[in-house]
């Protein structure tokens, strides 16, 4: 850690990382017993025998279907969420301050949401959806479908169908 060269460094664990340090720097962490037998490999081993067994295990699992993760179940926020919030508030005849007090939130948050500066938290999104009985998630509007009507004759999209150039 200090940069001093030592002939017999000690292995010390400092904030979760194992480091080889000199005697003076060993006080900054907890000394770890070094294992002289490297024949046993663990999942995170960097030895050649450990990496070959983990890579063969990785290839067999890659032929299976992809595991679902937490993002598969999440709804995507609509791109025009700011306009939806503003129009719902205005149609209800509420000011930003009135809406904020109804939702028990700050008026500055409502202003930022309507400008599109911040995304609503899950809690605020739920409050808004209950208050105005509408959805802030994408997929509910037909406008999104019309936006993606382009594409090649094979039905696949290319990068040119999606990208908008700034000239």
Secondary structure, DSSP 4 states (H G I P E B T S, - for coil): ------SSPEEEEETTEEEEE-TTGGGGSEE-PPP---SS--TT--SHHHHHHHHHHHHHHHTSPPPP-GGGGPPPBPTTHHHHHHHHHHHTT--HHHHHHHHTS-HHHHHHHHHTSSPPPHHHHHHHHHHHT---BTTS-SHHHHHT----TTS---HHHH-----
